[in-house]
Amino acid sequence: MWVGTNTAARHMRDGGRVVNISSRAAVMTVPGSGHYAAAKAGVNSLTVTFAKELGPRIRVNCVMPGAVPTEIMMTAMRLDDADLATLERRLRLPMRRLGTPEDLGAAVLYFVSPASSWVTGQVLSVDGGM
């Protein structure tokens, strides 16, 4: 994240936007995933730091997904498609469904659009109310 953002910033001569992807694991306990959670907490911290260092020319924000059944999540949690309904009930999400890549894409689109022109250094949970 640090190298990538610094490299990108050098090429954003007329300003730009950086949107990092973190995880709810950064702010909650996920037994057996301390290394992953610590790395994602670092992403959150770098987001806020880079927002201050690169602003106002470059805005830096972060999307922090909750449970989105991607291949990586399914492998990490040792789940298959048959387990998703049980996971959904166990999480008791107020939105009553797991997330989708489209949910995350909509948040990223907000951060890169003019609608967020006065938003930087934010870590947005996109997690169905997790």
VEXKOLSE-577403 format. One record per residue: z, y, x of N, C-alpha, C, O, CB in turn. Coordinates in pm, 1 decimal. Each point is the difference from the previous one (the first is absolute). Glycine has a CB too. Layout:
BEGIN
{{Z,Y,X},{Z,Y,X},{Z,Y,X},{Z,Y,X},{Z,Y,X}};
...
# end
This chain:
BEGIN
{{0.0,-119.3,82.3},{0.0,119.3,-82.3},{0.0,125.4,86.5},{-74.0,94.8,-26.3},{194.3,-220.2,-153.7}};
{{-37.8,125.1,282.0},{11.3,118.6,85.3},{-131.1,25.7,73.1},{-50.9,112.0,-1.4},{297.1,-154.3,29.6}};
{{-301.0,-60.6,35.7},{-125.3,14.7,74.2},{-114.3,34.3,-94.9},{-79.2,90.1,27.5},{161.3,-253.3,145.6}};
{{-90.3,91.3,-284.5},{-108.1,24.4,-95.2},{1.2,140.6,-56.7},{-104.6,64.0,-10.0},{111.2,-303.1,-45.4}};
{{110.8,287.5,18.2},{8.8,134.9,-57.6},{-32.5,105.8,104.0},{-71.6,95.5,-29.9},{244.0,-176.3,-132.0}};
{{-121.3,65.7,283.0},{-32.1,96.4,106.0},{-148.7,1.3,31.2},{-58.4,106.6,19.3},{285.9,-139.8,76.2}};
{{-288.7,-83.1,-90.5},{-142.8,-8.7,27.7},{-80.2,65.8,-111.6},{-91.4,78.2,26.4},{128.9,-290.3,102.4}};
{{-3.7,180.6,-252.4},{-70.6,59.9,-114.0},{17.1,151.2,-1.0},{-96.1,73.1,-24.2},{129.8,-283.9,-107.1}};
{{87.1,258.2,157.1},{28.4,143.6,-5.0},{-85.5,77.5,100.4},{-41.8,112.3,-27.7},{275.9,-164.2,-45.6}};
{{-259.6,-7.3,188.4},{-83.3,67.2,100.0},{-142.8,21.5,-49.7},{-68.3,91.5,45.9},{209.2,-193.7,132.9}};
{{-186.0,19.5,-271.0},{-136.4,9.3,-50.9},{-9.6,76.4,-132.3},{-110.2,22.3,-50.1},{63.0,-237.1,164.9}};
{{159.4,254.5,-171.2},{0.9,73.6,-126.5},{2.4,149.3,29.2},{102.0,66.2,-19.8},{17.4,-256.4,-97.4}};
{{-228.9,241.7,163.2},{-7.0,139.4,43.1},{15.6,99.5,-115.2},{58.7,106.7,17.9},{-205.3,-181.6,167.3}};
{{95.5,41.2,-300.8},{5.9,91.2,-114.6},{109.0,-39.0,-99.0},{-6.7,35.0,-117.8},{-236.4,7.4,145.9}};
{{341.4,-113.4,19.3},{107.6,-45.2,-87.4},{-28.5,-139.6,-50.8},{-109.4,-53.3,18.1},{156.8,289.2,-84.6}};
{{51.5,-293.6,3.3},{-18.7,-135.2,-50.1},{124.3,-51.7,-68.0},{97.9,71.5,-21.2},{-261.7,-112.3,201.0}};
{{155.8,-85.1,-212.5},{110.4,-66.8,-68.1},{19.1,-137.2,61.2},{-96.2,-70.2,31.1},{51.1,196.6,-244.8}};
{{169.9,-162.7,230.3},{36.8,-134.6,44.1},{85.4,-59.5,-110.3},{95.6,62.2,-46.4},{-104.4,-1.3,295.6}};
{{-26.1,-181.4,-290.9},{80.7,-70.9,-99.2},{41.4,-133.0,62.3},{-83.1,-88.0,22.8},{-37.5,199.4,-220.6}};
{{248.6,-124.3,224.6},{54.5,-123.9,54.7},{35.8,-95.6,-113.4},{22.4,41.4,-113.7},{65.8,82.9,315.0}};
{{-83.5,-251.8,-168.0},{43.4,-101.0,-96.8},{125.6,-64.9,54.5},{-0.4,-53.6,110.8},{-237.0,11.6,-192.1}};
{{343.2,46.4,5.0},{129.2,-55.6,38.0},{29.0,-119.8,-90.0},{-90.3,-77.5,-31.8},{174.7,304.7,111.2}};
{{40.1,-242.1,-119.9},{41.1,-108.4,-89.3},{138.5,31.8,-53.6},{79.8,65.0,67.5},{-219.3,-234.7,59.6}};
{{168.2,124.2,-248.6},{135.5,14.8,-54.5},{101.0,-73.7,87.3},{119.6,28.2,-6.1},{-214.2,-7.3,-226.2}};
{{47.2,-114.7,313.1},{90.1,-70.0,92.1},{67.9,97.7,95.8},{105.3,-31.5,55.4},{-250.2,-172.6,-71.7}};
{{86.6,321.4,36.3},{58.4,100.0,89.7},{132.5,53.8,-51.9},{80.5,51.2,77.8},{-309.8,9.5,-5.8}};
{{252.8,-71.6,-202.1},{119.1,61.5,-59.8},{84.0,-98.0,-80.6},{93.3,40.3,-69.4},{-218.0,172.2,61.6}};
{{91.8,-341.4,16.9},{79.1,-99.6,-72.3},{19.5,-122.5,88.7},{-70.3,-16.5,99.7},{-17.9,99.6,-322.5}};
{{180.5,-166.2,188.0},{27.5,-119.7,77.9},{-98.0,-110.1,-36.7},{-14.8,-35.6,-116.8},{256.9,98.6,131.6}};
{{-308.6,-116.3,86.9},{-90.8,-113.2,-17.2},{41.1,-103.9,103.9},{-49.6,2.7,112.6},{-144.3,143.8,-200.2}};
{{284.4,-238.4,51.1},{48.5,-97.4,97.2},{-114.3,-71.9,71.4},{-97.1,-42.9,-62.3},{301.1,13.4,-77.8}};
{{-190.4,17.4,270.8},{-100.4,-66.5,81.0},{-114.3,90.1,42.8},{-90.3,-43.9,71.3},{150.3,-161.7,-188.4}};
{{-57.2,331.1,74.5},{-109.5,91.6,32.7},{49.3,128.4,65.2},{-61.1,105.7,-16.1},{-66.9,-200.5,-174.0}};
{{236.6,86.0,262.5},{56.7,118.7,64.1},{-97.5,68.6,94.1},{-5.3,122.9,4.9},{227.2,-228.7,-23.3}};
{{-298.6,28.4,92.5},{-97.5,57.7,92.8},{-107.1,79.0,-75.6},{-39.8,108.4,42.8},{81.3,-298.1,117.4}};
{{-87.0,135.7,-270.5},{-101.6,66.4,-82.0},{58.4,125.9,-63.9},{-63.4,105.5,0.2},{-48.8,-327.4,-45.5}};
{{233.2,210.2,-9.4},{64.8,114.0,-64.7},{22.0,114.1,99.3},{-21.5,116.6,-33.2},{133.5,-273.5,-128.1}};
{{-69.1,123.0,283.2},{22.4,102.8,101.8},{-129.9,69.7,37.4},{-2.3,121.6,18.9},{196.2,-252.5,68.1}};
{{-301.4,54.8,-76.2},{-129.7,60.5,32.6},{-44.4,94.3,-111.3},{-50.9,108.5,28.1},{-11.4,-311.9,106.2}};
{{80.7,164.0,-259.3},{-40.2,84.2,-111.7},{89.9,122.7,-13.6},{-47.2,106.1,-40.8},{-41.1,-309.0,-74.6}};
{{215.4,190.7,148.4},{87.8,117.4,2.4},{-48.4,98.4,106.7},{8.3,121.5,-18.2},{187.7,-261.6,-61.5}};
{{-246.2,86.8,190.2},{-58.8,84.6,103.4},{-122.6,74.5,-50.1},{-20.4,116.1,35.3},{106.3,-273.9,135.6}};
{{-167.4,92.9,-252.4},{-116.8,65.7,-59.6},{45.5,117.2,-86.2},{-59.5,107.7,5.7},{-69.2,-325.4,-3.9}};
{{232.9,197.9,-81.0},{52.0,108.5,-84.3},{45.9,117.5,85.4},{-29.0,115.5,-31.1},{99.5,-283.4,-141.7}};
{{1.2,137.7,280.3},{49.5,105.0,88.4},{-114.7,72.7,69.8},{0.8,122.8,8.6},{209.2,-254.3,25.2}};
{{-307.8,57.4,15.6},{-114.8,63.0,64.5},{-77.9,87.9,-97.3},{-53.2,103.8,39.4},{39.2,-297.7,116.9}};
{{6.9,154.0,-280.6},{-70.0,80.0,-100.6},{61.1,139.3,-9.5},{-71.3,100.3,3.2},{14.6,-309.1,-131.0}};
{{188.4,214.2,116.2},{68.7,129.0,-13.0},{-11.9,80.5,129.1},{-21.4,121.1,-3.7},{181.8,-222.6,-161.4}};
{{-146.5,34.7,278.3},{-9.6,68.3,129.4},{-139.6,57.7,21.3},{-13.8,116.9,36.2},{188.3,-271.0,56.7}};
{{-277.9,73.0,-115.0},{-136.0,48.7,17.5},{-33.6,112.4,-97.6},{-75.2,90.9,35.1},{10.6,-317.2,45.7}};
{{118.0,222.1,-200.9},{-25.2,108.5,-95.4},{46.9,133.0,58.0},{-68.2,101.6,-13.7},{92.3,-262.5,-179.0}};
{{91.9,160.2,257.3},{52.9,122.2,60.0},{-78.0,39.1,125.2},{-24.8,118.3,23.4},{250.3,-175.0,-114.8}};
{{-264.1,-42.2,171.8},{-69.5,28.6,125.5},{-146.1,41.0,-19.9},{-51.5,81.2,77.0},{203.8,-243.1,32.5}};
{{-218.9,108.3,-209.6},{-143.0,22.7,-16.6},{-34.7,103.5,-106.6},{-113.7,46.4,-8.2},{81.8,-278.4,81.3}};
{{131.8,267.8,-155.1},{-25.8,98.3,-104.3},{-17.3,138.0,58.0},{49.2,25.3,110.0},{80.0,-162.8,-269.5}};
{{-195.6,227.0,92.6},{-59.6,-16.6,-131.7},{-142.3,-56.5,3.9},{-58.4,-27.2,-104.9},{200.1,215.2,30.1}};
{{-197.5,-205.8,194.7},{-140.0,-42.9,12.1},{-23.5,-139.2,-55.9},{-102.7,-25.8,-62.7},{83.3,168.6,263.3}};
{{114.5,-232.2,-178.1},{-12.9,-138.5,-45.3},{121.0,-35.1,-85.5},{114.4,21.3,40.2},{-248.5,-84.3,166.1}};
{{106.9,8.7,-325.3},{108.3,-46.9,-86.4},{18.6,-149.0,22.8},{-97.3,-74.6,10.6},{48.9,253.8,-184.0}};
{{174.8,-222.6,181.2},{31.8,-140.9,25.5},{95.4,-48.1,-108.1},{108.1,56.1,-17.9},{-141.0,-27.8,268.4}};
{{-7.3,-132.0,-322.1},{81.6,-57.9,-105.6},{-4.9,-152.1,10.6},{-70.9,-55.5,84.0},{27.7,254.8,-234.3}};
{{118.6,-264.6,65.1},{12.0,-145.7,8.5},{14.4,-60.5,-138.8},{68.1,55.0,-86.6},{37.4,-34.1,313.3}};
{{-170.0,-133.8,-246.1},{15.8,-79.4,-121.9},{87.0,-119.5,35.7},{-26.1,-70.2,97.7},{-200.4,144.1,-192.7}};
{{330.1,-96.2,14.7},{95.3,-108.3,24.3},{-8.7,-99.7,-115.9},{70.0,14.9,-100.2},{84.8,140.3,231.7}};
{{-241.3,-257.5,-117.7},{-20.7,-94.9,-109.8},{119.5,-90.1,-24.6},{77.5,-31.9,90.2},{-317.4,37.4,-37.7}};
{{251.5,-44.9,-177.3},{93.0,-105.3,-39.0},{-74.2,-132.1,-1.9},{-82.5,-26.7,87.3},{220.7,188.4,-223.7}};
{{-109.4,-243.9,38.0},{-56.9,-134.7,-7.4},{-144.7,4.0,-49.3},{-26.9,19.1,-118.6},{256.3,-111.9,75.3}};
{{-320.2,74.5,136.4},{-143.1,-8.9,-28.9},{-45.6,-134.1,57.7},{3.5,-19.0,121.6},{-40.0,276.3,-117.4}};
{{-5.9,-349.5,-89.0},{-30.0,-135.4,48.2},{-128.8,-8.7,81.7},{-101.3,-53.5,-44.9},{220.6,-31.8,-153.7}};
{{-112.0,139.0,318.4},{-110.0,-12.1,94.8},{16.5,-131.1,76.6},{102.5,-67.3,-11.0},{-123.4,320.6,32.0}};
{{-79.1,-287.4,54.9},{6.9,-122.9,80.3},{119.0,4.6,96.3},{68.9,-100.3,18.2},{-319.4,75.2,-35.7}};
{{274.3,139.9,78.5},{111.5,12.9,94.7},{133.1,-20.9,-70.5},{84.7,-74.2,49.6},{-220.2,232.9,89.2}};
{{155.7,-93.9,-255.2},{126.6,-17.0,-72.4},{18.0,-144.2,-43.8},{108.8,-56.1,12.8},{-121.2,293.3,-91.1}};
{{-92.3,-296.4,27.4},{9.5,-138.0,-49.1},{36.6,-95.5,113.6},{81.1,-90.8,-18.3},{-250.8,142.7,-160.5}};
{{110.3,-31.1,294.6},{30.5,-84.7,115.8},{142.4,23.4,48.1},{73.7,-95.2,25.4},{-315.3,98.5,40.6}};
{{280.6,123.7,-53.3},{133.8,33.0,50.3},{109.6,-54.0,-91.0},{104.4,-44.5,47.7},{-198.9,249.7,57.9}};
{{71.2,-201.5,-236.2},{100.8,-46.6,-95.0},{-18.2,-146.9,-39.2},{74.6,-54.0,-81.7},{-60.0,287.0,-3.0}};
{{-115.4,-295.7,145.0},{-29.9,-140.8,-28.1},{-20.3,-24.3,-149.3},{61.0,-89.1,-59.2},{71.8,23.8,260.9}};
{{-219.2,146.2,-260.5},{-29.8,-8.5,-143.0},{-144.9,-42.8,-20.7},{-84.8,17.3,87.5},{256.5,161.2,-136.6}};
{{-197.6,-233.9,-66.9},{-138.3,-19.1,-42.2},{-15.4,63.8,-137.5},{97.6,48.5,-57.4},{-121.5,-264.8,192.2}};
{{-96.0,216.5,-186.8},{-26.4,69.7,-126.4},{90.5,-46.9,-114.1},{34.4,78.4,-88.4},{-269.7,-50.9,162.8}};
{{273.4,-154.6,-72.2},{85.2,-54.2,-106.6},{140.4,60.7,2.3},{71.6,-5.9,-99.9},{-202.5,-206.8,110.4}};
{{170.4,271.0,102.9},{134.3,57.8,14.2},{8.3,145.0,-47.8},{110.1,53.6,-13.2},{-74.8,-206.0,205.5}};
{{-148.6,216.5,-218.4},{0.5,143.8,-27.5},{72.2,37.4,-128.7},{69.8,101.4,-3.5},{-282.7,-88.5,125.7}};
{{198.1,-91.2,-226.9},{69.2,32.0,-126.0},{151.5,-6.0,19.6},{72.9,84.0,-52.8},{-267.7,-175.8,-79.7}};
{{241.4,-6.3,207.5},{144.0,-10.9,28.5},{47.6,117.9,83.5},{106.6,55.5,-26.4},{-123.1,-305.5,16.0}};
{{-60.8,288.3,109.9},{35.7,115.3,83.5},{7.1,126.2,-85.0},{93.3,79.3,13.1},{-202.4,-187.1,186.9}};
{{13.0,125.6,-284.7},{-3.7,117.5,-87.8},{126.9,7.9,-86.3},{60.5,106.4,-12.4},{-313.2,-118.8,8.4}};
{{291.8,-99.4,-54.6},{122.8,-2.3,-82.4},{124.0,24.4,85.8},{90.6,72.2,-41.5},{-201.3,-232.0,-118.3}};
{{115.2,100.7,277.7},{116.6,13.4,87.2},{19.4,144.8,46.4},{113.3,47.0,10.3},{-146.8,-284.2,64.7}};
{{-75.1,307.0,-47.3},{9.3,138.3,47.1},{41.2,97.5,-110.7},{53.9,106.9,28.3},{-227.9,-161.2,141.2}};
{{148.7,17.6,-294.7},{36.8,83.4,-114.5},{-46.5,144.7,16.8},{77.3,94.1,-17.5},{120.1,-242.1,-19.9}};
{{-323.1,163.3,71.2},{-56.6,132.6,20.9},{-12.5,74.3,-133.2},{-43.1,-58.7,-99.3},{-81.8,-26.0,301.5}};
{{161.5,211.3,-205.6},{-15.1,76.9,-122.2},{-145.3,3.2,-50.6},{-22.8,10.1,-120.6},{217.7,127.9,194.0}};
{{-291.7,-146.4,16.5},{-140.3,0.9,-40.9},{-46.6,-138.3,-46.1},{-112.7,-15.6,-47.0},{71.7,202.6,208.0}};
{{127.8,-286.3,-147.4},{-23.0,-136.8,-47.8},{-126.5,-66.1,53.9},{-62.0,-82.3,-67.3},{182.5,148.8,-134.8}};
{{-157.7,-29.3,324.2},{-111.2,-67.1,66.6},{7.4,25.3,148.8},{62.4,96.1,45.1},{-204.9,-73.8,-249.9}};
{{78.3,-109.1,280.7},{-13.7,21.3,142.9},{-107.0,105.8,23.8},{-79.7,30.3,-88.8},{151.6,-268.5,138.2}};
{{-72.8,293.6,70.3},{-97.0,102.4,33.0},{-136.0,-58.2,33.0},{-16.0,-121.0,15.8},{201.3,261.3,66.1}};
{{-282.7,-51.3,-71.9},{-135.4,-39.0,37.0},{-47.5,88.9,115.2},{54.0,108.5,21.3},{-103.1,-186.8,-258.7}};
{{-50.7,32.6,310.6},{-57.8,88.1,102.0},{-50.0,131.8,-60.1},{3.4,103.6,66.5},{-68.4,-306.6,65.2}};
{{19.0,199.5,-256.2},{-45.9,122.7,-65.7},{113.9,99.2,-21.7},{-21.0,121.0,7.7},{-158.1,-253.5,-119.4}};
{{299.2,82.2,84.6},{116.2,88.5,-13.0},{24.3,74.9,129.9},{27.2,120.1,-0.5},{74.1,-275.0,-169.0}};
{{-111.1,84.1,279.5},{22.9,61.4,131.3},{-113.5,96.3,34.5},{22.8,108.2,54.0},{103.6,-313.3,20.9}};
{{-248.2,164.1,-107.0},{-114.8,86.4,26.4},{8.7,132.1,-73.7},{-40.9,103.3,53.1},{-95.1,-305.7,-17.4}};
{{188.8,200.8,-157.3},{15.0,123.6,-77.3},{97.6,94.9,68.6},{-21.1,121.3,0.1},{-28.6,-247.2,-211.8}};
{{156.3,71.7,270.0},{96.4,84.0,71.7},{-62.6,59.0,126.3},{21.0,117.1,31.6},{167.4,-257.5,-121.7}};
{{-264.4,59.2,161.1},{-69.0,49.5,119.4},{-98.8,108.8,-38.9},{-8.8,102.9,67.0},{34.8,-326.9,45.4}};
{{-100.2,202.1,-220.0},{-96.3,99.1,-46.9},{68.9,133.0,-30.9},{-53.2,106.3,31.8},{-89.3,-291.0,-125.2}};
{{260.3,179.1,31.9},{75.9,122.6,-25.3},{29.3,72.6,131.4},{-20.6,120.9,10.1},{123.1,-225.5,-215.9}};
{{-54.6,31.3,305.8},{38.2,63.5,126.4},{-118.3,61.1,74.9},{18.7,95.3,75.6},{168.0,-257.1,-61.9}};
{{-306.0,110.2,-32.5},{-114.8,57.2,70.8},{-74.8,103.3,-83.8},{-92.4,64.5,49.5},{71.9,-278.1,75.6}};
{{59.5,229.7,-251.5},{-70.2,91.7,-89.4},{60.5,140.4,4.9},{111.0,18.2,50.1},{-168.3,-211.8,-198.2}};
{{-15.5,292.4,96.3},{54.2,135.7,-9.8},{125.3,8.7,-87.7},{77.2,95.1,12.4},{-308.3,-10.9,20.8}};
{{252.0,-181.8,-121.1},{118.2,1.6,-86.8},{130.0,-0.9,79.3},{103.4,44.1,-50.1},{-236.3,-162.2,-123.4}};
{{128.8,68.3,296.6},{121.8,-6.2,82.6},{-4.3,100.8,114.8},{60.0,-23.5,104.9},{-36.7,-218.9,-163.6}};
{{-93.1,353.3,40.0},{-19.9,95.9,109.1},{128.7,60.7,54.7},{-0.2,54.7,110.3},{-217.6,-5.6,-211.6}};
{{326.9,-57.5,27.2},{126.7,54.9,47.6},{103.6,-111.8,18.4},{120.5,22.6,-10.8},{-171.3,195.9,-106.1}};
{{1.3,-337.9,144.7},{86.4,-117.5,15.7},{-21.1,-57.5,138.8},{-111.9,-36.3,36.4},{103.7,-13.7,-284.9}};
{{114.8,41.6,325.7},{-4.8,-64.5,130.6},{138.2,-53.1,35.0},{101.3,52.9,-45.8},{-289.6,98.4,119.4}};
{{191.6,-255.5,7.3},{127.2,-59.4,41.6},{67.2,-81.2,-108.2},{121.2,-20.8,5.0},{-95.4,208.8,148.5}};
{{-101.5,-234.4,-251.3},{58.6,-74.3,-111.1},{-26.9,-150.1,11.5},{-106.8,-43.2,43.5},{79.3,245.8,-187.4}};
{{126.6,-279.2,104.0},{-12.3,-146.0,-7.9},{12.5,-34.3,-147.6},{107.7,11.5,-58.4},{-10.0,-52.8,294.4}};
{{-207.4,-0.4,-295.3},{-6.7,-24.5,-143.0},{11.3,-148.3,-29.6},{-83.7,-79.2,43.2},{-56.9,283.2,-71.5}};
{{244.9,-241.6,-45.9},{14.7,-138.2,-45.5},{-97.7,-24.9,-113.1},{1.0,69.9,-101.4},{242.4,-74.3,169.0}};
{{-326.6,-94.7,-49.3},{-92.8,-44.4,-104.4},{38.9,-145.4,-25.7},{-53.5,-93.0,60.4},{-140.9,254.2,8.6}};
{{290.1,-177.3,-161.4},{69.1,-128.5,-7.1},{38.3,-45.3,-141.1},{79.7,-92.6,-15.2},{4.3,144.5,239.0}};
{{-138.4,10.6,-324.6},{30.6,-40.4,-136.3},{144.8,21.4,-40.3},{46.4,-58.8,-97.7},{-225.7,-104.9,120.3}};
{{251.2,247.0,51.3},{139.4,28.1,-31.0},{98.2,-90.8,71.7},{117.6,-5.4,-36.1},{-194.5,85.3,-181.8}};
{{30.8,-149.5,316.5},{80.0,-95.7,75.9},{131.0,60.2,42.7},{80.4,-66.7,65.2},{-287.4,-42.4,13.3}};
# end
